[in-house]
């Protein structure tokens, strides 16, 4: 987007943490566009000259998940002709920094609210994307999340004064993780978007309807060539039981000496089992971009 209105495309990014700030306080960075490319990344400042950061939570914990930004987006949300900044965070809410023109933003943000007056909340790691989804002339909110899925918050207000409805699931998120996670080999189970979804909207097939582009992340485990899948599965399940037992001993240890010994034993076993697993399977940490056509 052209963040500072100089006719050149800029690149906007969020970050989980920034050196020199409080623990895990996310900041925003921008690569300003030039005639031949982009300048080096630099922190995005508010109109007071200070780095933009998300608002604190009322409880003010040491690691404040309200302040850890995920995906920011620049959009004219209030219809005044200038770009505003909206950011997701670890909690799953959305912070709004009012735009002041030419790449300047109010140093103070407020949370987008739902119909109950509380911060509008989806699943953790919110991922704001704005589009007139229902064609009524205002901007609606779509979001991915760390749990996957796609959430839709329709704007029941106007182009200049938004009023967001409670989120509905356009794509259901995945169930909460369990420990230990079930052993799944291969990729036949991957039939739709997985976790850490990021959302974009476009009319992909040219039928006049918005379609969803959903990126994700997934970890896939494959049996190495020459190995028998049933034998590999039995060995991996046995390794998992050993690791769980060692973890339980570490968790339940009493006294500093016992805890240190249990922790060292767990670390040694973890390294040993990791090497054994590598002789049986390979794990690909990857992701896909899914196209979901609107009917």
Buried (B, 14 or more C-beta within 10 A) or exposed (E): EEBBBEEBEBBBBBBEBBEEBBEBBBBBBBBBBEEEEBEEEEBBBBBEEEBBBBBEEEEEEEEBBBBBBBBBBBBBBBBEEBBBBBBBBBBBBBBBBBBBEEBBBBBEBEBBBBEEEEBBBBBBBBBBBBBBBEEEEBBBBBBBBBBBBBBBBBBBEEBEEBEBBEBEEBBEBBEEEEEEEEEEBEBEEBEBBBBBBBBBBEEBEEEEEBBBBBBBBBEBBBBEEEBEEEEBBEBBEEBBEEBEEBBEBBEEBEEEEEBEBBBEBBEEBEEEBEEEBEEBBEEEEEBBEBEBEBE
